[in-house]
Amino acid sequence: MSSLDGPANTPVPPPILNPAGGANQVRVRAYNERLVLSLVRLYGALSKADIARRSGLSAQTVSVIMRVLEKEGLLSRGDPVRGRVGQPSIPMHLNPDAVYSFGLKMGRRSADLVLMDFVGRIRMQLHKTYAYPLPDEILAFVTSGIRELEERLDDKQRSRIAGLGIAAPFELWNWAEEVGAPAGAMEVWREIDLQADIASRVSHPVFMQNDATSACGAELVFGVGPSYPDFVYFFIGSFIGGGIVLNSAIFSGRTGTAGAIGPLPVRGKNGETMQLLEIASIFVLENMLRERGIDPEPLWYSADGWVDFGEPMEAWIQDSAKALAQAIVAAASIVDFSAAVIDGGFPDWVRSRVVQATIDEAAKLDLQGVVMPEIIEGAVGAQARAIGGASLPIFARYLTDQNVLFKEVDHAERT
């Protein structure tokens, strides 16, 4: 969810029961296979006995499912683990090469196209910068980029591509002035259905989600999610966005805009009321550099290739930290989150400085009556939006909704 968020794609639901009370067997089998794959993904490697215990499925059902998944190449056997008695158990893990997925991160200054494997690792990527995004430019980048990356794969690998997931800001025409676009240049996006336009040009299923929501989902699945069932998430991009995770699932709220942390009111350096996005966004640092005669272009060449810009960067970090600390206290006053997770489209060393400065600033605030969450760094990094986008086809085809998964795990571990 971000200040520009809208309803996210709905994950795969649990099986639908027919009116007679029996479940459609094909759908149940598919759901159980997804559940097994999701449990293995969550825990890294599990034996048949572990899966039966955690899922609530019978040992016989698990054996049948795992034979099918292994035969299809989705699961791989690990080395036997010998106990003190009985037969050794064989841990099964996801085969990274079983499934691939494309992820497109479209931002206001740059775009990334990645090829991700089944366990969330980026195998290949392409990067493009621009002054501001235009539809024709984005469509050309995606279609030519997919062709280029597919040419590097063999036929078997190409057959394993699950689809393309797009992570993009919604309502791109807003805040055009802040990114320096000419008046009216971004209005063209009002008439564009990006998902449909890309789907008409590529041979893969296409999914779409808000970019900050995608980043939050990536953190939930591949980052700190397993350790923190409830957290508020901040991703500092051109404009800051974020999300809310409750009970190990993204919470989108009644209208899909829950976690739209960008518009949160905070105090500016002069005591004036401002929105969080007006302080803790990279476009603010970009403007600060320009005001000092420093070329800000390196900010967009590579998220990992920033240089230390000295005084203006330190000033931006301190200003952002003050605003983030206020936002975290406000969020913690409503929900007792276990963590506040901060990540962004910048190198790890910048993230570390932002997080430490935020911790320091939070300690200066009046915290009476507030149970503060742990303020921590995100674990996914600058490509969180692209990884979250690439996860969409994989979850749609192979895995369960995170919320369903954790409910199953909780039930199994209580029984």
N, C-alpha and C positions, 0 to 999 in steps of 0.2 A: 504494500500500500504506500502510496506517496501522495504528495500534494496534488498530483495529477491522476490519482488512481481511479479505476473503475472496477466493475465486477470482474473477478478473475475467472478463468476457466474452471468449471467444476470437475474435480477429480472423479475417477471411476467409482461408482457407488457399490455397496454390497449387493448380493444377489436379491432379485425381486421374487417374492413368493407369488405363486399363482393362486387363483381364487379357491382352489381345492385344498390349499394348505401345503402342498408339496412344492419343493423348489425345482425349477428347471434344471435338469441334471447337467446339461452342457454348460450352463452359466455357473452352476455351483462348482463344477470341475475347474473351469477357467478361474473362478475366484480363488479357489483353494490353491491353485498353482501360483497365482499372484501373491497370495499370502505367504507361501513357502519362500518364494523369491525375495519378498520384502523382508522376511525375518532373517534370511541369510545375509541380505544387504546390510541390515541394521547391525547384526552382531559380528559380521565379518566372515565367520565360518561356524557351521553347526552340524552336528551329527543328526542322524535320523531320530534318535531318541530325544535329543534336545528340541528338535522341531516339533515332535509330537507333544512334548511337555509344554512348550511355549504357545503352540497353536490351538491345542485342545482337540486336534484331529487324532484319529486312531493310528496306531503304529502301521497297520496294514495300508491305510489310505496314504500315509506319508511315504511308505516304501514305493507304492505304485507311482505317486507323483514324482518322486525324486528319480526313479528310473526313467520316466518320460523326459524330465528336464535335463538329465545327464545325456540321454540319447540325442536330444535336440541341441546339445552343446551349450546350454545356458548355465549349467552347473559343472564344476570340475572337482575331482577328488583331491583331497590333501593327503599328507602322510598319515598312516594309522597312528592313533594315540593309544598306547597300551596302559590299561589300568592294572590294579592288583589282582583282580579276578575277572573271568569271562573273556569274551572276544574283544579285540581292540576295536575302538570306535573310529570311524572314518569321517573326518570333518569335510563338509562340502562348502565350496565357496563359489561366488559368481565368476564366470569366465569373462574377463574384461573384453575379449575379442568377440563375444557372442552377439553383441548389439552395439551399433553406433548411432549417433544422432547429431544433427546439425543444430547449432544455436546461433541466433543473430541477436546481438546487442546493438540497438540503434539509439545513439545519444544525440545531444544537440551540437556536439563538436566532432564526434567520431563514431565509427561503427566497427564492430568486430564480428567476424564469422568464424565459428569454431566447429571442429569435429570432436565430439566427446565419446568416450567408450562407456561400457556398461557400469563401471564403478566410479564414474565421475571424473576421469582424467582427460584433460585436453590432449588430443593427439596431434592436431594440426590447427593452425589459425591464420586468418588474414585480417589486416587492419587498414582502415581508411580514415583520413581526416578531411574535414571540410569546414567552411566558415559557418554554415548552418545547413540542416538537412533539407533536401528537396526530393520528392517522390521518384522522379526519373533516375536520379543519381543512386538512390538506395536500391531501386529495382535492378539497375544494371550491376551494382556491386554484388547483390545476392545471387543473381542468375549466373554471372560470369564466375563468381567465387565458388559456387557449388560445382560448376563444371570443372574448375581448376583442381579443387580438392578431390573430386571423384576420379579424375585422371590419375591421381597418385595411388588409387586403390586398385586391387585386382577385382575380378568379377565376384568372387565369393564375399569379399568385404563389402562391395557395393550392395549386394543382395541383403546385407544385414543392417542397412540404414533404416531406422524406425520412422524418421520424419524430420521436420524442421520446426523448432520452437523459436518464436520471436519475443524478445523482451524489449519493449519500447515505451517511452512516455506517452500517456494519453493527452489529448488536447494540445498537440504540439504548437498550435497557433498562439497559445498563451505565453507570455513573457518573451515574445520575439524581440522586443527592444533590449531586454537584458543581455541577450546573446549577440546583439549587434546586427540582426537581420534588417534589411531595408523594410520600410513601412509596407505592409501588405504582402510581403514575400512569403510568409508562412501561412497565409490564409488558404492556400491551395490544399492544405492538409484537411480542411473541413469537408472536402468532397471526396477524400481518399479512403477506401477500405483496404488498408495495407495487407491484411491477412488474405483477403480474396484476390487481390492483385498479384501477390506473390504466388498463391496457390495455382493461379492460372498459368504460371510460367515455369513451375518446377514439377517434378514427377513424384514428389513425396507429400504425405499428409502434412498440413501446416497448422500449427497451434499458435496462440498469441496470449500474452499476459503483460500486465504493467511491469516496467523494468525494475522498480523497487520491490514489488511483490515477488518477482522472480529471484532477486538477490536474497530476499528474506527466506524464500523457499530453499534456495541452495544452502543457506546457512543452517536451516532446520535439518536438511537431509544429509549434507556432506560436511557440515561444520560442527558447531557447539550444540546443535539440537539434542543429541542423545543425552547430554549432561545437564541441560537446562530446559525443563518442560514448559516454562513460562518466561518469555523475554520480550523486551521491546527492542526493536532493531532500527539502527540508523545507517543509511548508506549515503556517503557524501560523494555525489557526482556533480555534474554541471549545476544541478539543483539537488538539494538534499531530499531524500525520500526515505521510506522505511516501512515497517510492518509490525504487527503484533502476533505473537505466538502464545496461545493458551492451551494447556493440556496437550502439548506436543502437536498442535495443528495451527495453521495460519487462521487467524480470526479476521473475517472480512466485514462483519457487521451487517446491519439491515440493508444498507445501500451499496455495500462493497467498498466503502471508503474508510473503514476503521483502520487506524494506523497511519492516517494522512498527517504525518508529523511535520511536514513542511510549513503549513500555515500556523503552527503553534505560536501564540504570542509570547515574546520574551522581551526583556529590557535590553536596549542597545547601550553602547558605551556612554552615551550622554543621558541615560535614564528614559529615553523615549521608547514607546512600544513599537516593536517591529515583529515581522514574522521570522521564524527560525531560518527559513530559506534565504532571507535577505542578508544573513550573516554567515551561516555555516554551509556555504555552497562554493564550489570551485570557481564559478563565474565571478564571485566576489574577489578571490585571489587574482584572477585574470585581470580584473579592472585595477586592482591595487598595483600590479606590476606595470600596467600600461601608464598609470599616473606617474610612475617613477622612471619612465623611459626604458623599461626592461621588456624585451620580447617575450610574450607569454606562450608562444607557439609550442615550446617544449612540453607544456602541460598536456598536450593532446597527441604528441607523437607516439608515446608509449606510457602506459600507466606505471610501468616499472622503471622508467628511465628518467624520472624527475631529477633535477639538480637542486641543491639547497640554495634558494634564492635569498637567503640571509634575512635582513630586517623585515621586509614585507611579508615573507613567509611566516616568520615568528609572530608578527602582529596578527596575521590571519589565524594562526593556530590558537593564539590566546583569546582572540575575539570569539572564535568558533567554540572554544572550550567553555567560555562563560555562558554562551547561549545553550550549548548542549547540556551543561549542568542544570540549568533552569528547566529545560525540557524534560530531563530525566526525573527531577524532583516532582514536576507536575504529573508525569506519567505514574510515578510511584505513589502519588497521593490518591490515585484512582484504583490502581491494581497493584498488588504486592508482587511484582515481578521478581524472579530470582536473579535475573541479569539484565543489564542494558548493554547491548552488543553494538560496537561501532566499527564500521568498515568503510571502504571508499575506493574510488578509482585512482589510487595513488600507491606508491611503494610502501612496503611494510614499515620502513623507518619513519615515514610520515604518520602512518596510522598509530604507531607506538607513541609518538610525540603528542598527537591529538588526544589519545586515550589518557595518557598520564596527566596532561594539562587539564582534562575534564575531571579526573579524580581530584586533583588539587583544588579546582574551582568549586566542586560540589561540597568539599569539606568546609568551605567558607560560608555556605548558605545556612539559613535557619532550617534545621532538619527536625525540629521538635514535632513529634507525632508522625514522622515519616519513617517507614521501614525502607531503607535504601537498598536497591539491588546492587549486586556486584557489577562494577563497570569494567567491561573486558573488551579485548580486541576480537574482531571477527576472525574466523579461521579459514575462510574461503578465499578472500583477497579480491584484487581488482577485477577479476573476471567473474565475479559472483553473478552478475546479471546474465552474461552469456551462458554460464553453467546452468543457472536456473531455467533459462529458455530452453536449452538443450535437454533438460530433464523432462519437459512437458510431454514429448512423444513417448519417452521411455515409461513414464508413469501411466500414460494413457493405454499403453499396449501390454506392459509387463508387470507393473507393480500396483499395490493398493494405495488408496488414500492414506496419508500419514495418520489421520485421525482414526480411521478404521483399524490400521495396524496396531497403534498403541493401545486401543481398547482391547484388541485380541490379546496382546501381550499382558496387559494388566490383569485380565480375567484369568489367563492361564497361570500367571505367577501367584494369584491369590488362592488358586485351587490346588 
